Amino acid sequence: MTAVKSNGRFLLGQVMITRGALQVLPAREVWESMQRHVQGDWGDICEGDWKLNDEALKHEGRLLSRYLSNQGTRFWIITEWDRSLTTVLLPEEY
């Protein structure tokens, strides 16, 4: 785990990546997606989930982003409601 300072809209807390995500996702793409996540660009989620994330910023809710790597691997970034932990994972690891 690594603590990451955020210049975005919220704190990431400790940042973790699951074993499966670490094995298949290029580090640069994870980093770029993390930057999008912390700025409030939730990636490839539906409009309703986008609005839920925007509300969660105001009311301490969990934040979920979904991205697609250049190789076509879908992955999630989840920041917990209290901003203590952000996890990068594959959907099947949830």
DRENROPA-623095 format. One line per 3 residues: number of its first residue (from 1); their letters; for each residue z, y, x of N, C-alpha, C. Coordinates in Angstrom, 1 decimal, m for minus. Layout:
BEGIN
NUM = a = Z,Y,X,Z,Y,X,Z,Y,X; ...
//
This chain:
BEGIN
1 = mta = 0.0,m1.2,0.8,0.0,0.0,0.0,0.0,1.2,0.9; m0.6,2.3,0.4,m0.7,3.5,1.1,m0.4,4.7,0.1; 0.4,5.6,0.5,0.5,6.8,m0.3,m0.6,7.7,0.0
4 = vks = m1.2,8.3,m1.1,m2.4,9.1,m1.0,m2.1,10.5,m1.6; m2.3,11.5,m0.8,m2.1,12.9,m1.4,m3.3,13.2,m2.2; m3.1,13.8,m3.3,m4.2,14.1,m4.2,m4.5,15.6,m4.2
7 = ngr = m5.8,15.9,m4.1,m6.3,17.3,m4.4,m6.9,17.4,m5.7; m6.6,16.4,m6.6,m7.3,16.4,m7.9,m6.4,16.8,m9.0; m6.6,16.3,m10.2,m5.9,16.7,m11.4,m4.6,16.0,m11.6
10 = fll = m4.3,15.0,m10.8,m3.0,14.3,m10.9,m2.8,13.5,m9.6; m1.5,13.0,m9.5,m1.2,12.3,m8.3,m1.5,10.8,m8.4; m1.9,10.2,m7.4,m2.3,8.8,m7.4,m1.1,7.9,m7.1
13 = gqv = m0.1,8.4,m6.5,1.1,7.5,m6.1,0.6,6.6,m5.0; 1.2,5.4,m5.0,0.8,4.4,m4.0,m0.5,3.8,m4.5; m1.4,3.6,m3.5,m2.7,3.0,m3.9,m2.8,1.6,m3.3
16 = mit = m3.3,0.7,m4.2,m3.4,m0.7,m3.9,m4.9,m1.1,m4.3; m5.3,m2.1,m3.6,m6.6,m2.8,m4.0,m6.4,m4.3,m4.0; m6.8,m4.9,m5.0,m6.6,m6.3,m5.1,m7.5,m7.1,m4.1
19 = rga = m7.1,m8.3,m3.8,m7.8,m9.1,m2.9,m9.3,m9.3,m3.2; m9.5,m9.6,m4.5,m10.9,m9.7,m5.0,m11.8,m8.5,m4.8; m11.2,m7.3,m5.2,m11.9,m6.1,m5.0,m12.2,m5.8,m3.5
22 = lqv = m11.2,m6.0,m2.7,m11.3,m5.8,m1.3,m12.4,m6.6,m0.7; m12.6,m7.8,m1.2,m13.6,m8.7,m0.6,m15.0,m8.3,m1.0; m15.2,m7.7,m2.1,m16.6,m7.4,m2.6,m17.0,m6.0,m2.7
25 = lpa = m16.1,m5.0,m2.6,m16.5,m3.6,m2.8,m16.5,m2.9,m1.4; m17.6,m2.2,m1.1,m17.6,m1.4,0.1,m16.5,m0.3,0.1; m15.8,m0.1,1.2,m14.8,0.8,1.3,m15.2,2.2,0.9
28 = rev = m16.4,2.6,1.3,m16.9,4.0,1.0,m17.1,4.2,m0.5; m17.6,3.2,m1.2,m17.8,3.3,m2.6,m16.4,3.3,m3.4; m15.4,2.6,m2.9,m14.1,2.7,m3.4,m13.5,4.1,m3.3
31 = wes = m13.7,4.6,m2.1,m13.2,6.0,m1.8,m13.9,7.0,m2.7; m15.2,6.9,m2.8,m15.9,7.9,m3.6,m15.5,7.8,m5.1; m15.3,6.6,m5.5,m14.9,6.4,m6.9,m13.5,6.9,m7.1
34 = mqr = m12.6,6.7,m6.1,m11.2,7.2,m6.2,m11.3,8.7,m6.3; m12.2,9.4,m5.6,m12.3,10.8,m5.7,m12.8,11.3,m7.1; m13.7,10.5,m7.7,m14.1,10.8,m9.0,m13.0,10.6,m10.0
37 = hvq = m12.2,9.5,m9.9,m11.1,9.2,m10.8,m10.1,10.4,m10.8; m9.7,10.8,m9.6,m8.6,11.8,m9.5,m9.1,13.2,m10.0; m10.4,13.4,m10.1,m10.9,14.6,m10.6,m11.2,14.6,m12.1
40 = gdw = m10.9,13.4,m12.7,m11.1,13.3,m14.2,m12.5,12.8,m14.6; m13.2,12.3,m13.6,m14.5,11.7,m14.0,m14.3,10.2,m14.1; m14.1,9.8,m15.4,m13.7,8.4,m15.7,m14.7,7.4,m15.6
43 = gdi = m15.9,7.7,m15.2,m17.0,6.8,m14.9,m17.6,6.3,m16.2; m17.8,5.0,m16.3,m18.6,4.3,m17.3,m17.7,3.8,m18.4; m17.0,4.7,m19.2,m16.2,4.3,m20.3,m16.7,5.0,m21.5
46 = ceg = m16.3,4.5,m22.7,m16.8,5.1,m23.9,m16.2,6.4,m24.2; m16.8,7.2,m25.1,m16.3,8.5,m25.4,m14.8,8.5,m25.9; m14.4,7.5,m26.7,m13.1,7.4,m27.2,m12.1,7.2,m26.0
49 = dwk = m12.4,6.3,m25.1,m11.5,6.1,m24.0,m11.5,7.3,m23.0; m12.6,8.0,m22.9,m12.6,9.2,m22.1,m11.6,10.2,m22.7; m11.6,10.4,m24.0,m10.7,11.3,m24.7,m9.2,10.8,m24.5
52 = lnd = m9.0,9.5,m24.6,m7.7,9.0,m24.4,m7.2,9.3,m23.0; m8.0,9.2,m22.0,m7.6,9.6,m20.6,m7.3,11.0,m20.5; m8.1,11.9,m21.1,m7.9,13.3,m21.1,m6.5,13.6,m21.7
55 = eal = m6.2,13.0,m22.8,m4.9,13.2,m23.5,m3.8,12.6,m22.6; m4.0,11.5,m21.9,m3.0,10.9,m21.0,m2.7,11.8,m19.9; m3.6,12.7,m19.5,m3.3,13.7,m18.4,m2.2,14.6,m18.9
58 = khe = m2.2,15.0,m20.2,m1.3,15.9,m20.7,0.1,15.3,m21.1; 0.0,14.0,m21.4,1.2,13.4,m22.0,1.7,12.1,m21.3; 1.4,12.1,m20.0,1.9,11.0,m19.1,1.5,9.6,m19.6
61 = grl = 0.2,9.4,m19.8,m0.3,8.1,m20.2,m1.0,7.5,m19.0; m1.3,6.2,m19.2,m2.0,5.4,m18.2,m3.5,5.9,m18.2; m4.1,6.0,m17.0,m5.5,6.4,m16.8,m6.3,5.2,m16.3
64 = lsr = m7.4,5.0,m17.0,m8.3,3.9,m16.6,m9.8,4.5,m16.4; m10.3,4.2,m15.3,m11.7,4.5,m15.0,m12.5,3.2,m14.7; m13.8,3.2,m15.0,m14.6,2.1,m14.8,m15.8,2.5,m14.1
67 = yls = m16.2,1.8,m13.0,m17.3,2.2,m12.1,m18.1,0.9,m11.8; m19.3,1.2,m11.3,m20.3,0.1,m11.0,m20.7,0.4,m9.5; m20.5,m0.6,m8.7,m20.9,m0.5,m7.3,m22.4,m0.5,m7.1
70 = nqg = m22.9,m0.1,m6.0,m24.3,m0.1,m5.7,m24.9,m1.6,m5.8; m24.0,m2.6,m5.6,m24.4,m4.0,m5.6,m24.3,m4.5,m7.1; m23.9,m3.7,m8.0,m23.8,m4.1,m9.4,m22.5,m4.7,m9.8
73 = trf = m21.4,m4.6,m9.0,m20.1,m5.1,m9.3,m19.3,m4.1,m10.1; m18.9,m4.4,m11.2,m18.1,m3.5,m12.0,m16.6,m3.6,m11.5; m15.9,m2.5,m11.5,m14.5,m2.4,m11.1,m13.8,m1.3,m11.8
76 = wii = m12.5,m1.5,m11.8,m11.6,m0.5,m12.5,m10.7,0.2,m11.5; m10.3,1.4,m11.8,m9.2,2.1,m11.2,m8.2,2.5,m12.2; m7.0,2.0,m12.1,m6.0,2.3,m13.1,m4.8,3.0,m12.4
79 = tew = m4.4,4.2,m12.9,m3.3,4.9,m12.5,m2.2,4.7,m13.6; m1.0,4.3,m13.2,0.1,4.1,m14.1,0.6,5.4,m14.8; 1.2,5.3,m15.9,1.6,6.4,m16.7,2.5,7.4,m15.9
82 = drs = 3.3,6.9,m15.0,4.2,7.8,m14.3,3.6,8.2,m12.9; 2.4,7.9,m12.7,1.6,8.3,m11.5,2.3,7.7,m10.2; 3.0,6.6,m10.3,3.6,6.0,m9.2,2.7,5.0,m8.5
85 = ltt = 1.6,4.6,m9.1,0.8,3.5,m8.6,m0.7,3.6,m9.1; m1.6,3.5,m8.2,m3.0,3.4,m8.6,m3.6,2.1,m8.0; m4.3,1.3,m8.8,m4.8,0.1,m8.4,m6.3,0.0,m8.6
88 = vll = m7.0,m0.5,m7.6,m8.4,m0.8,m7.7,m8.6,m2.3,m7.9; m9.3,m2.7,m8.9,m9.4,m4.1,m9.2,m10.6,m4.5,m10.0; m11.0,m5.7,m9.9,m12.1,m6.3,m10.7,m11.6,m6.6,m12.1
91 = pee = m12.4,m6.5,m13.1,m12.0,m6.7,m14.5,m11.3,m8.1,m14.7; m11.9,m9.1,m14.0,m11.3,m10.5,m14.2,m9.9,m10.6,m13.5; m9.5,m9.6,m12.7,m8.2,m9.7,m12.1,m7.1,m9.0,m12.9
94 = y = m7.5,m8.4,m14.1,m6.5,m7.7,m14.9,m5.5,m8.7,m15.5
//
